[in-house]
């Protein structure tokens, strides 16, 4: 599935709160450029970005930008 997104721009939106996440997951949310619920960031889709999204996929929504 993620092969279709590589080397494209994606829009990542946080849809849930990060209060119950562990420290590693909170770091991934910050690394994605999200600061709270309903914040959005546009990122280049790389393998490292995909890895961060997979760790917090239960609180973010991903779509093509």
PDB file of N, CA, C and O in Angstrom:
ATOM      1  N   UNK A   1       0.816  -1.191   0.000  1.00  0.00           N
ATOM      2  CA  UNK A   1       0.000   0.000   0.000  1.00  0.00           C
ATOM      3  C   UNK A   1       0.865   1.263   0.000  1.00  0.00           C
ATOM      4  O   UNK A   1       0.584   2.201  -0.746  1.00  0.00           O
ATOM      5  N   UNK A   2       1.899   1.295   0.816  1.00  0.00           N
ATOM      6  CA  UNK A   2       2.700   2.508   0.960  1.00  0.00           C
ATOM      7  C   UNK A   2       3.570   2.782  -0.250  1.00  0.00           C
ATOM      8  O   UNK A   2       4.056   3.902  -0.407  1.00  0.00           O
ATOM      9  N   UNK A   3       3.786   1.788  -1.119  1.00  0.00           N
ATOM     10  CA  UNK A   3       4.601   2.007  -2.304  1.00  0.00           C
ATOM     11  C   UNK A   3       3.978   3.041  -3.228  1.00  0.00           C
ATOM     12  O   UNK A   3       4.696   3.716  -3.966  1.00  0.00           O
ATOM     13  N   UNK A   4       2.661   3.178  -3.203  1.00  0.00           N
ATOM     14  CA  UNK A   4       1.986   4.174  -4.038  1.00  0.00           C
ATOM     15  C   UNK A   4       2.257   5.597  -3.548  1.00  0.00           C
ATOM     16  O   UNK A   4       2.125   6.540  -4.328  1.00  0.00           O
ATOM     17  N   UNK A   5       2.625   5.775  -2.303  1.00  0.00           N
ATOM     18  CA  UNK A   5       2.822   7.093  -1.719  1.00  0.00           C
ATOM     19  C   UNK A   5       4.265   7.581  -1.787  1.00  0.00           C
ATOM     20  O   UNK A   5       4.510   8.777  -1.633  1.00  0.00           O
ATOM     21  N   UNK A   6       5.228   6.686  -2.014  1.00  0.00           N
ATOM     22  CA  UNK A   6       6.635   7.062  -1.952  1.00  0.00           C
ATOM     23  C   UNK A   6       6.970   8.190  -2.918  1.00  0.00           C
ATOM     24  O   UNK A   6       6.503   8.210  -4.057  1.00  0.00           O
ATOM     25  N   UNK A   7       7.790   9.135  -2.443  1.00  0.00           N
ATOM     26  CA  UNK A   7       8.262  10.291  -3.202  1.00  0.00           C
ATOM     27  C   UNK A   7       7.136  11.232  -3.619  1.00  0.00           C
ATOM     28  O   UNK A   7       7.264  11.946  -4.614  1.00  0.00           O
ATOM     29  N   UNK A   8       6.050  11.239  -2.878  1.00  0.00           N
ATOM     30  CA  UNK A   8       4.959  12.169  -3.105  1.00  0.00           C
ATOM     31  C   UNK A   8       4.733  12.961  -1.830  1.00  0.00           C
ATOM     32  O   UNK A   8       5.298  12.634  -0.786  1.00  0.00           O
ATOM     33  N   UNK A   9       3.927  13.980  -1.904  1.00  0.00           N
ATOM     34  CA  UNK A   9       3.557  14.768  -0.732  1.00  0.00           C
ATOM     35  C   UNK A   9       2.329  14.132  -0.090  1.00  0.00           C
ATOM     36  O   UNK A   9       1.376  13.768  -0.780  1.00  0.00           O
ATOM     37  N   UNK A  10       2.358  14.001   1.227  1.00  0.00           N
ATOM     38  CA  UNK A  10       1.201  13.487   1.954  1.00  0.00           C
ATOM     39  C   UNK A  10       0.800  14.500   3.019  1.00  0.00           C
ATOM     40  O   UNK A  10       1.625  15.266   3.517  1.00  0.00           O
ATOM     41  N   UNK A  11      -0.475  14.486   3.352  1.00  0.00           N
ATOM     42  CA  UNK A  11      -1.002  15.353   4.394  1.00  0.00           C
ATOM     43  C   UNK A  11      -1.378  14.476   5.574  1.00  0.00           C
ATOM     44  O   UNK A  11      -2.202  13.570   5.447  1.00  0.00           O
ATOM     45  N   UNK A  12      -0.774  14.748   6.725  1.00  0.00           N
ATOM     46  CA  UNK A  12      -1.005  13.970   7.946  1.00  0.00           C
ATOM     47  C   UNK A  12      -1.774  14.851   8.919  1.00  0.00           C
ATOM     48  O   UNK A  12      -1.341  15.960   9.230  1.00  0.00           O
ATOM     49  N   UNK A  13      -2.913  14.362   9.401  1.00  0.00           N
ATOM     50  CA  UNK A  13      -3.754  15.105  10.330  1.00  0.00           C
ATOM     51  C   UNK A  13      -3.933  14.298  11.603  1.00  0.00           C
ATOM     52  O   UNK A  13      -4.234  13.106  11.551  1.00  0.00           O
ATOM     53  N   UNK A  14      -3.747  14.944  12.740  1.00  0.00           N
ATOM     54  CA  UNK A  14      -3.962  14.279  14.029  1.00  0.00           C
ATOM     55  C   UNK A  14      -5.445  14.367  14.357  1.00  0.00           C
ATOM     56  O   UNK A  14      -6.014  15.458  14.383  1.00  0.00           O
ATOM     57  N   UNK A  15      -6.080  13.209  14.612  1.00  0.00           N
ATOM     58  CA  UNK A  15      -7.510  13.174  14.870  1.00  0.00           C
ATOM     59  C   UNK A  15      -7.858  12.816  16.311  1.00  0.00           C
ATOM     60  O   UNK A  15      -9.006  12.979  16.725  1.00  0.00           O
ATOM     61  N   UNK A  16      -6.891  12.334  17.075  1.00  0.00           N
ATOM     62  CA  UNK A  16      -7.125  12.000  18.481  1.00  0.00           C
ATOM     63  C   UNK A  16      -6.018  12.604  19.333  1.00  0.00           C
ATOM     64  O   UNK A  16      -4.963  12.982  18.824  1.00  0.00           O
ATOM     65  N   UNK A  17      -6.270  12.690  20.630  1.00  0.00           N
ATOM     66  CA  UNK A  17      -5.297  13.242  21.565  1.00  0.00           C
ATOM     67  C   UNK A  17      -4.162  12.266  21.819  1.00  0.00           C
ATOM     68  O   UNK A  17      -4.347  11.052  21.730  1.00  0.00           O
ATOM     69  N   UNK A  18      -2.983  12.798  22.134  1.00  0.00           N
ATOM     70  CA  UNK A  18      -1.823  11.959  22.401  1.00  0.00           C
ATOM     71  C   UNK A  18      -1.571  11.747  23.883  1.00  0.00           C
ATOM     72  O   UNK A  18      -0.465  11.361  24.263  1.00  0.00           O
ATOM     73  N   UNK A  19      -2.557  11.986  24.727  1.00  0.00           N
ATOM     74  CA  UNK A  19      -2.341  11.913  26.170  1.00  0.00           C
ATOM     75  C   UNK A  19      -1.982  10.516  26.662  1.00  0.00           C
ATOM     76  O   UNK A  19      -1.225  10.391  27.625  1.00  0.00           O
ATOM     77  N   UNK A  20      -2.493   9.473  26.041  1.00  0.00           N
ATOM     78  CA  UNK A  20      -2.232   8.119  26.529  1.00  0.00           C
ATOM     79  C   UNK A  20      -1.108   7.418  25.783  1.00  0.00           C
ATOM     80  O   UNK A  20      -0.935   6.209  25.932  1.00  0.00           O
ATOM     81  N   UNK A  21      -0.344   8.147  24.987  1.00  0.00           N
ATOM     82  CA  UNK A  21       0.766   7.551  24.259  1.00  0.00           C
ATOM     83  C   UNK A  21       1.997   7.458  25.140  1.00  0.00           C
ATOM     84  O   UNK A  21       2.153   8.225  26.091  1.00  0.00           O
ATOM     85  N   UNK A  22       2.876   6.508  24.815  1.00  0.00           N
ATOM     86  CA  UNK A  22       4.144   6.453  25.546  1.00  0.00           C
ATOM     87  C   UNK A  22       5.104   7.490  24.953  1.00  0.00           C
ATOM     88  O   UNK A  22       4.788   8.134  23.953  1.00  0.00           O
ATOM     89  N   UNK A  23       6.257   7.644  25.565  1.00  0.00           N
ATOM     90  CA  UNK A  23       7.189   8.702  25.173  1.00  0.00           C
ATOM     91  C   UNK A  23       7.689   8.534  23.739  1.00  0.00           C
ATOM     92  O   UNK A  23       7.863   9.521  23.024  1.00  0.00           O
ATOM     93  N   UNK A  24       7.916   7.315  23.324  1.00  0.00           N
ATOM     94  CA  UNK A  24       8.389   7.061  21.962  1.00  0.00           C
ATOM     95  C   UNK A  24       7.340   7.481  20.934  1.00  0.00           C
ATOM     96  O   UNK A  24       7.674   8.082  19.914  1.00  0.00           O
ATOM     97  N   UNK A  25       6.076   7.166  21.201  1.00  0.00           N
ATOM     98  CA  UNK A  25       5.008   7.550  20.283  1.00  0.00           C
ATOM     99  C   UNK A  25       4.810   9.063  20.273  1.00  0.00           C
ATOM    100  O   UNK A  25       4.552   9.641  19.217  1.00  0.00           O
ATOM    101  N   UNK A  26       4.927   9.708  21.423  1.00  0.00           N
ATOM    102  CA  UNK A  26       4.824  11.166  21.468  1.00  0.00           C
ATOM    103  C   UNK A  26       5.932  11.814  20.652  1.00  0.00           C
ATOM    104  O   UNK A  26       5.712  12.830  19.993  1.00  0.00           O
ATOM    105  N   UNK A  27       7.120  11.224  20.696  1.00  0.00           N
ATOM    106  CA  UNK A  27       8.215  11.720  19.882  1.00  0.00           C
ATOM    107  C   UNK A  27       7.927  11.604  18.396  1.00  0.00           C
ATOM    108  O   UNK A  27       8.294  12.485  17.619  1.00  0.00           O
ATOM    109  N   UNK A  28       7.274  10.527  18.001  1.00  0.00           N
ATOM    110  CA  UNK A  28       6.906  10.369  16.600  1.00  0.00           C
ATOM    111  C   UNK A  28       5.870  11.403  16.170  1.00  0.00           C
ATOM    112  O   UNK A  28       5.934  11.919  15.054  1.00  0.00           O
ATOM    113  N   UNK A  29       4.922  11.705  17.043  1.00  0.00           N
ATOM    114  CA  UNK A  29       3.912  12.722  16.724  1.00  0.00           C
ATOM    115  C   UNK A  29       4.584  14.082  16.538  1.00  0.00           C
ATOM    116  O   UNK A  29       4.263  14.813  15.601  1.00  0.00           O
ATOM    117  N   UNK A  30       5.513  14.418  17.428  1.00  0.00           N
ATOM    118  CA  UNK A  30       6.238  15.682  17.304  1.00  0.00           C
ATOM    119  C   UNK A  30       7.093  15.676  16.044  1.00  0.00           C
ATOM    120  O   UNK A  30       7.181  16.689  15.351  1.00  0.00           O
ATOM    121  N   UNK A  31       7.719  14.550  15.743  1.00  0.00           N
ATOM    122  CA  UNK A  31       8.539  14.427  14.542  1.00  0.00           C
ATOM    123  C   UNK A  31       7.756  14.599  13.264  1.00  0.00           C
ATOM    124  O   UNK A  31       8.300  15.039  12.251  1.00  0.00           O
ATOM    125  N   UNK A  32       6.473  14.251  13.303  1.00  0.00           N
ATOM    126  CA  UNK A  32       5.613  14.449  12.142  1.00  0.00           C
ATOM    127  C   UNK A  32       5.137  15.894  12.026  1.00  0.00           C
ATOM    128  O   UNK A  32       4.494  16.254  11.040  1.00  0.00           O
ATOM    129  N   UNK A  33       5.443  16.720  13.013  1.00  0.00           N
ATOM    130  CA  UNK A  33       5.069  18.126  12.961  1.00  0.00           C
ATOM    131  C   UNK A  33       3.674  18.409  13.472  1.00  0.00           C
ATOM    132  O   UNK A  33       3.098  19.451  13.160  1.00  0.00           O
ATOM    133  N   UNK A  34       3.121  17.493  14.257  1.00  0.00           N
ATOM    134  CA  UNK A  34       1.763  17.668  14.789  1.00  0.00           C
ATOM    135  C   UNK A  34       1.846  18.182  16.217  1.00  0.00           C
ATOM    136  O   UNK A  34       2.671  17.724  17.007  1.00  0.00           O
ATOM    137  N   UNK A  35       0.979  19.140  16.541  1.00  0.00           N
ATOM    138  CA  UNK A  35       1.035  19.767  17.855  1.00  0.00           C
ATOM    139  C   UNK A  35      -0.233  19.607  18.665  1.00  0.00           C
ATOM    140  O   UNK A  35      -0.288  20.061  19.807  1.00  0.00           O
ATOM    141  N   UNK A  36      -1.244  18.983  18.118  1.00  0.00           N
ATOM    142  CA  UNK A  36      -2.484  18.794  18.837  1.00  0.00           C
ATOM    143  C   UNK A  36      -3.560  18.275  17.896  1.00  0.00           C
ATOM    144  O   UNK A  36      -3.324  18.080  16.704  1.00  0.00           O
ATOM    145  N   UNK A  37      -4.732  18.058  18.448  1.00  0.00           N
ATOM    146  CA  UNK A  37      -5.840  17.534  17.670  1.00  0.00           C
ATOM    147  C   UNK A  37      -6.204  18.528  16.574  1.00  0.00           C
ATOM    148  O   UNK A  37      -6.214  19.738  16.801  1.00  0.00           O
ATOM    149  N   UNK A  38      -6.501  18.015  15.394  1.00  0.00           N
ATOM    150  CA  UNK A  38      -6.886  18.775  14.196  1.00  0.00           C
ATOM    151  C   UNK A  38      -5.755  19.601  13.612  1.00  0.00           C
ATOM    152  O   UNK A  38      -6.021  20.509  12.824  1.00  0.00           O
ATOM    153  N   UNK A  39      -4.501  19.326  13.963  1.00  0.00           N
ATOM    154  CA  UNK A  39      -3.391  19.986  13.281  1.00  0.00           C
ATOM    155  C   UNK A  39      -2.958  19.123  12.098  1.00  0.00           C
ATOM    156  O   UNK A  39      -3.069  17.897  12.130  1.00  0.00           O
ATOM    157  N   UNK A  40      -2.471  19.775  11.071  1.00  0.00           N
ATOM    158  CA  UNK A  40      -2.109  19.094   9.834  1.00  0.00           C
ATOM    159  C   UNK A  40      -0.712  19.507   9.421  1.00  0.00           C
ATOM    160  O   UNK A  40      -0.318  20.657   9.614  1.00  0.00           O
ATOM    161  N   UNK A  41       0.041  18.573   8.854  1.00  0.00           N
ATOM    162  CA  UNK A  41       1.334  18.907   8.272  1.00  0.00           C
ATOM    163  C   UNK A  41       1.464  18.184   6.937  1.00  0.00           C
ATOM    164  O   UNK A  41       0.985  17.062   6.771  1.00  0.00           O
ATOM    165  N   UNK A  42       2.116  18.842   5.997  1.00  0.00           N
ATOM    166  CA  UNK A  42       2.362  18.274   4.678  1.00  0.00           C
ATOM    167  C   UNK A  42       3.823  17.859   4.628  1.00  0.00           C
ATOM    168  O   UNK A  42       4.716  18.673   4.860  1.00  0.00           O
ATOM    169  N   UNK A  43       4.062  16.584   4.322  1.00  0.00           N
ATOM    170  CA  UNK A  43       5.402  16.008   4.378  1.00  0.00           C
ATOM    171  C   UNK A  43       5.731  15.275   3.087  1.00  0.00           C
ATOM    172  O   UNK A  43       4.839  14.832   2.363  1.00  0.00           O
ATOM    173  N   UNK A  44       7.030  15.152   2.809  1.00  0.00           N
ATOM    174  CA  UNK A  44       7.472  14.251   1.753  1.00  0.00           C
ATOM    175  C   UNK A  44       7.359  12.829   2.286  1.00  0.00           C
ATOM    176  O   UNK A  44       7.720  12.560   3.432  1.00  0.00           O
ATOM    177  N   UNK A  45       6.867  11.935   1.470  1.00  0.00           N
ATOM    178  CA  UNK A  45       6.692  10.550   1.902  1.00  0.00           C
ATOM    179  C   UNK A  45       7.988   9.789   1.683  1.00  0.00           C
ATOM    180  O   UNK A  45       8.341   9.473   0.547  1.00  0.00           O
ATOM    181  N   UNK A  46       8.693   9.496   2.761  1.00  0.00           N
ATOM    182  CA  UNK A  46       9.918   8.701   2.729  1.00  0.00           C
ATOM    183  C   UNK A  46       9.720   7.479   3.614  1.00  0.00           C
ATOM    184  O   UNK A  46       8.701   7.351   4.293  1.00  0.00           O
ATOM    185  N   UNK A  47      10.675   6.605   3.601  1.00  0.00           N
ATOM    186  CA  UNK A  47      10.550   5.396   4.422  1.00  0.00           C
ATOM    187  C   UNK A  47      10.550   5.730   5.913  1.00  0.00           C
ATOM    188  O   UNK A  47       9.879   5.050   6.689  1.00  0.00           O
ATOM    189  N   UNK A  48      11.284   6.756   6.327  1.00  0.00           N
ATOM    190  CA  UNK A  48      11.285   7.127   7.742  1.00  0.00           C
ATOM    191  C   UNK A  48       9.950   7.748   8.150  1.00  0.00           C
ATOM    192  O   UNK A  48       9.468   7.508   9.257  1.00  0.00           O
ATOM    193  N   UNK A  49       9.356   8.539   7.269  1.00  0.00           N
ATOM    194  CA  UNK A  49       8.047   9.120   7.556  1.00  0.00           C
ATOM    195  C   UNK A  49       6.994   8.025   7.668  1.00  0.00           C
ATOM    196  O   UNK A  49       6.138   8.069   8.552  1.00  0.00           O
ATOM    197  N   UNK A  50       7.057   7.054   6.781  1.00  0.00           N
ATOM    198  CA  UNK A  50       6.112   5.934   6.816  1.00  0.00           C
ATOM    199  C   UNK A  50       6.256   5.161   8.124  1.00  0.00           C
ATOM    200  O   UNK A  50       5.254   4.748   8.707  1.00  0.00           O
ATOM    201  N   UNK A  51       7.478   4.963   8.589  1.00  0.00           N
ATOM    202  CA  UNK A  51       7.705   4.263   9.848  1.00  0.00           C
ATOM    203  C   UNK A  51       7.103   4.993  11.026  1.00  0.00           C
ATOM    204  O   UNK A  51       6.520   4.370  11.913  1.00  0.00           O
ATOM    205  N   UNK A  52       7.240   6.331  11.046  1.00  0.00           N
ATOM    206  CA  UNK A  52       6.647   7.112  12.138  1.00  0.00           C
ATOM    207  C   UNK A  52       5.124   7.045  12.097  1.00  0.00           C
ATOM    208  O   UNK A  52       4.474   6.952  13.139  1.00  0.00           O
ATOM    209  N   UNK A  53       4.562   7.093  10.902  1.00  0.00           N
ATOM    210  CA  UNK A  53       3.101   7.033  10.763  1.00  0.00           C
ATOM    211  C   UNK A  53       2.576   5.682  11.225  1.00  0.00           C
ATOM    212  O   UNK A  53       1.530   5.613  11.871  1.00  0.00           O
ATOM    213  N   UNK A  54       3.286   4.613  10.904  1.00  0.00           N
ATOM    214  CA  UNK A  54       2.838   3.277  11.315  1.00  0.00           C
ATOM    215  C   UNK A  54       2.791   3.128  12.832  1.00  0.00           C
ATOM    216  O   UNK A  54       1.954   2.389  13.351  1.00  0.00           O
ATOM    217  N   UNK A  55       3.682   3.824  13.556  1.00  0.00           N
ATOM    218  CA  UNK A  55       3.708   3.718  15.011  1.00  0.00           C
ATOM    219  C   UNK A  55       2.542   4.441  15.672  1.00  0.00           C
ATOM    220  O   UNK A  55       2.146   4.090  16.783  1.00  0.00           O
ATOM    221  N   UNK A  56       1.985   5.453  14.996  1.00  0.00           N
ATOM    222  CA  UNK A  56       0.890   6.229  15.589  1.00  0.00           C
ATOM    223  C   UNK A  56      -0.321   6.265  14.667  1.00  0.00           C
ATOM    224  O   UNK A  56      -1.087   7.229  14.681  1.00  0.00           O
ATOM    225  N   UNK A  57      -0.499   5.208  13.860  1.00  0.00           N
ATOM    226  CA  UNK A  57      -1.582   5.216  12.878  1.00  0.00           C
ATOM    227  C   UNK A  57      -2.970   5.233  13.499  1.00  0.00           C
ATOM    228  O   UNK A  57      -3.944   5.522  12.805  1.00  0.00           O
ATOM    229  N   UNK A  58      -3.087   4.934  14.781  1.00  0.00           N
ATOM    230  CA  UNK A  58      -4.384   4.930  15.438  1.00  0.00           C
ATOM    231  C   UNK A  58      -4.844   6.338  15.839  1.00  0.00           C
ATOM    232  O   UNK A  58      -5.987   6.507  16.263  1.00  0.00           O
ATOM    233  N   UNK A  59      -3.983   7.339  15.714  1.00  0.00           N
ATOM    234  CA  UNK A  59      -4.404   8.703  16.056  1.00  0.00           C
ATOM    235  C   UNK A  59      -4.227   9.690  14.908  1.00  0.00           C
ATOM    236  O   UNK A  59      -4.492  10.879  15.080  1.00  0.00           O
ATOM    237  N   UNK A  60      -3.783   9.222  13.734  1.00  0.00           N
ATOM    238  CA  UNK A  60      -3.589  10.135  12.599  1.00  0.00           C
ATOM    239  C   UNK A  60      -4.377   9.655  11.377  1.00  0.00           C
ATOM    240  O   UNK A  60      -4.738   8.484  11.260  1.00  0.00           O
ATOM    241  N   UNK A  61      -4.628  10.607  10.471  1.00  0.00           N
ATOM    242  CA  UNK A  61      -5.263  10.321   9.198  1.00  0.00           C
ATOM    243  C   UNK A  61      -4.302  10.769   8.109  1.00  0.00           C
ATOM    244  O   UNK A  61      -3.741  11.862   8.193  1.00  0.00           O
ATOM    245  N   UNK A  62      -4.103   9.931   7.075  1.00  0.00           N
ATOM    246  CA  UNK A  62      -3.133  10.220   6.022  1.00  0.00           C
ATOM    247  C   UNK A  62      -3.869  10.283   4.689  1.00  0.00           C
ATOM    248  O   UNK A  62      -4.718   9.441   4.393  1.00  0.00           O
ATOM    249  N   UNK A  63      -3.527  11.306   3.879  1.00  0.00           N
ATOM    250  CA  UNK A  63      -4.078  11.412   2.527  1.00  0.00           C
ATOM    251  C   UNK A  63      -3.051  12.102   1.643  1.00  0.00           C
ATOM    252  O   UNK A  63      -2.137  12.759   2.141  1.00  0.00           O
ATOM    253  N   UNK A  64      -3.202  11.951   0.334  1.00  0.00           N
ATOM    254  CA  UNK A  64      -2.307  12.632  -0.600  1.00  0.00           C
ATOM    255  C   UNK A  64      -2.562  14.125  -0.558  1.00  0.00           C
ATOM    256  O   UNK A  64      -3.706  14.565  -0.445  1.00  0.00           O
ATOM    257  N   UNK A  65      -1.485  14.908  -0.651  1.00  0.00           N
ATOM    258  CA  UNK A  65      -1.630  16.373  -0.626  1.00  0.00           C
ATOM    259  C   UNK A  65      -1.827  16.913  -2.024  1.00  0.00           C
ATOM    260  O   UNK A  65      -1.968  18.122  -2.204  1.00  0.00           O
TER     261      UNK A  65
END
